[in-house]
């Protein structure tokens, strides 16, 4: 019990640091390239997944599962890390114990990508519109649908249920990783 009391302020500080890092993603984009050779924009472009692309958190192969995927560029890394589900992405960004400076975050636009086998259609996660609580599942069970256009998100919510939210409206309390991965026999 006493350990939780000590860890709580630390967790609050980590969450605040993560949110500040997310808020500074745009600003970091202009600063990161200072003193580096080559184009910063090119190194921050989303990378397409292939059959061997695996999830940063659990090693799951992204192409084996439905639903939106995500990728994050952390400071000091030239390649993004991938997440097999947007729930994992938000969990990492909002409640993660390990906080790393974020350079860019991408999610798939499910208004364009095929839900069952999503490929391409990467968008800046900060500009995305999200649907929380729909009947559609991703690799981790219930997922958070990601869309470039609010009209697509609203159409999806009308068909599958859920609440339409912006990036900054998603909170740590909304992110639950106890979904599909605990019951997935394919891992």
PLY file of the C-alpha trace (Angstrom):
ply
format ascii 1.0
element vertex 187
property float x
property float y
property float z
element edge 186
property int vertex1
property int vertex2
end_header
0.00 0.00 0.00
2.77 2.44 0.93
4.55 1.60 -2.35
1.48 2.68 -4.34
1.41 5.99 -2.48
5.06 6.57 -3.42
4.55 5.50 -7.05
1.44 7.60 -7.60
3.24 10.98 -7.83
5.86 9.35 -10.09
3.14 7.97 -12.38
1.44 11.37 -12.46
4.75 12.96 -13.44
5.31 10.33 -16.15
1.82 10.87 -17.57
2.34 14.65 -17.57
5.71 14.19 -19.30
4.11 11.92 -21.92
1.33 14.43 -22.59
3.85 17.26 -22.84
5.87 15.16 -25.30
2.74 14.56 -27.37
1.93 18.24 -27.35
5.43 18.97 -28.58
5.41 16.53 -31.49
4.87 19.30 -34.03
7.52 21.52 -32.48
10.02 18.67 -32.32
9.66 18.03 -36.04
11.36 21.33 -36.82
14.13 20.92 -34.26
15.07 17.26 -34.65
16.99 17.69 -37.91
19.42 20.32 -36.59
22.96 19.15 -37.23
21.80 15.96 -38.98
22.52 15.14 -42.62
19.54 14.41 -44.88
15.86 15.24 -44.82
14.03 15.06 -41.50
10.67 14.83 -43.28
11.83 11.72 -45.11
12.92 9.99 -41.90
9.61 10.82 -40.19
7.40 9.42 -42.95
5.19 6.48 -41.99
6.60 3.08 -42.88
4.39 0.38 -44.38
3.98 -2.88 -42.51
4.88 -6.22 -44.08
4.45 -9.89 -43.07
7.33 -9.65 -40.58
6.39 -6.37 -38.87
5.82 -7.05 -35.19
4.32 -5.17 -32.28
6.62 -3.29 -29.91
4.75 -4.50 -26.82
3.95 -8.15 -27.41
5.67 -9.30 -30.61
2.41 -10.04 -32.42
2.65 -9.88 -36.21
0.60 -6.90 -37.34
-0.56 -8.45 -40.62
-2.21 -11.36 -38.76
-4.88 -9.20 -37.13
-7.72 -6.87 -38.16
-8.25 -3.27 -37.15
-6.15 -0.10 -37.14
-2.42 -0.23 -36.47
-0.09 2.49 -35.21
3.55 3.51 -35.37
5.66 5.88 -33.30
8.99 7.54 -33.98
10.88 8.12 -30.74
13.73 10.61 -30.45
17.06 9.04 -31.33
15.53 6.30 -33.50
15.57 6.27 -37.30
12.79 3.68 -37.61
9.36 3.66 -35.99
8.11 1.08 -33.53
4.77 -0.51 -34.35
1.64 -1.33 -32.38
-0.84 -3.99 -33.50
-3.72 -1.98 -32.09
-4.60 1.62 -31.32
-5.48 0.63 -27.75
-1.82 -0.37 -27.25
-0.72 2.92 -28.75
-2.85 5.01 -26.39
-1.91 2.82 -23.44
1.76 3.42 -24.19
1.33 7.15 -24.67
-1.00 7.76 -21.72
-0.22 5.21 -19.02
3.20 3.88 -19.95
5.86 3.58 -17.29
8.67 4.21 -19.76
8.43 7.69 -21.24
10.47 8.45 -24.36
10.35 11.67 -26.35
7.94 11.24 -29.26
8.86 12.68 -32.69
5.82 11.48 -34.69
2.78 9.21 -34.30
0.79 7.64 -37.14
-2.41 5.60 -37.24
-4.33 4.13 -40.14
-7.35 5.88 -41.64
-10.01 3.19 -41.39
-12.26 5.26 -43.63
-9.89 4.19 -46.43
-8.17 1.00 -45.22
-9.77 -2.47 -45.19
-10.66 -3.30 -41.56
-9.88 -7.01 -41.93
-6.47 -6.50 -43.58
-5.46 -2.87 -43.16
-2.57 -1.67 -45.30
-1.42 1.91 -45.87
-3.52 5.03 -45.39
-1.35 6.38 -42.56
-2.33 9.70 -40.99
-0.90 11.91 -38.24
-2.47 10.52 -35.07
-2.85 14.00 -33.54
-5.19 15.06 -36.37
-7.20 11.82 -36.34
-10.79 11.35 -35.27
-11.42 8.26 -33.11
-14.34 5.99 -32.28
-14.20 4.46 -28.82
-16.50 1.60 -27.78
-17.62 0.21 -31.13
-18.55 -3.42 -31.82
-15.55 -3.83 -34.17
-12.51 -5.65 -32.83
-8.81 -5.36 -33.50
-5.94 -7.52 -32.32
-6.55 -6.66 -28.66
-10.32 -7.15 -28.70
-12.34 -3.95 -28.50
-10.31 -1.26 -30.22
-10.33 2.45 -30.97
-11.16 3.13 -34.62
-9.03 5.82 -36.26
-10.17 8.08 -39.09
-8.91 11.06 -41.07
-12.38 12.50 -41.63
-15.00 13.18 -38.98
-17.75 12.16 -41.42
-16.17 8.69 -41.78
-15.89 8.35 -37.99
-19.53 9.35 -37.50
-20.69 6.91 -40.21
-18.67 4.12 -38.54
-20.12 5.00 -35.09
-23.66 4.99 -36.52
-23.11 1.49 -37.93
-21.00 -0.12 -35.17
-21.67 2.05 -32.13
-19.20 4.04 -30.10
-18.36 7.59 -29.22
-16.53 9.97 -31.58
-13.52 11.65 -29.97
-10.50 13.72 -30.91
-6.93 12.66 -30.04
-6.69 14.87 -26.95
-10.03 13.66 -25.58
-8.85 10.08 -25.10
-7.78 9.52 -21.51
-5.86 6.80 -19.69
-9.10 5.64 -18.06
-10.49 4.82 -21.53
-7.61 2.51 -22.46
-7.97 -1.14 -21.45
-5.41 -3.77 -22.50
-7.29 -6.70 -20.93
-9.03 -7.48 -24.22
-8.13 -9.97 -26.92
-4.45 -10.60 -26.20
-5.20 -12.41 -22.97
-7.40 -14.87 -24.85
-5.54 -15.12 -28.17
-4.31 -18.65 -28.85
-2.47 -17.62 -32.05
0.34 -15.86 -30.12
0 1
1 2
2 3
3 4
4 5
5 6
6 7
7 8
8 9
9 10
10 11
11 12
12 13
13 14
14 15
15 16
16 17
17 18
18 19
19 20
20 21
21 22
22 23
23 24
24 25
25 26
26 27
27 28
28 29
29 30
30 31
31 32
32 33
33 34
34 35
35 36
36 37
37 38
38 39
39 40
40 41
41 42
42 43
43 44
44 45
45 46
46 47
47 48
48 49
49 50
50 51
51 52
52 53
53 54
54 55
55 56
56 57
57 58
58 59
59 60
60 61
61 62
62 63
63 64
64 65
65 66
66 67
67 68
68 69
69 70
70 71
71 72
72 73
73 74
74 75
75 76
76 77
77 78
78 79
79 80
80 81
81 82
82 83
83 84
84 85
85 86
86 87
87 88
88 89
89 90
90 91
91 92
92 93
93 94
94 95
95 96
96 97
97 98
98 99
99 100
100 101
101 102
102 103
103 104
104 105
105 106
106 107
107 108
108 109
109 110
110 111
111 112
112 113
113 114
114 115
115 116
116 117
117 118
118 119
119 120
120 121
121 122
122 123
123 124
124 125
125 126
126 127
127 128
128 129
129 130
130 131
131 132
132 133
133 134
134 135
135 136
136 137
137 138
138 139
139 140
140 141
141 142
142 143
143 144
144 145
145 146
146 147
147 148
148 149
149 150
150 151
151 152
152 153
153 154
154 155
155 156
156 157
157 158
158 159
159 160
160 161
161 162
162 163
163 164
164 165
165 166
166 167
167 168
168 169
169 170
170 171
171 172
172 173
173 174
174 175
175 176
176 177
177 178
178 179
179 180
180 181
181 182
182 183
183 184
184 185
185 186
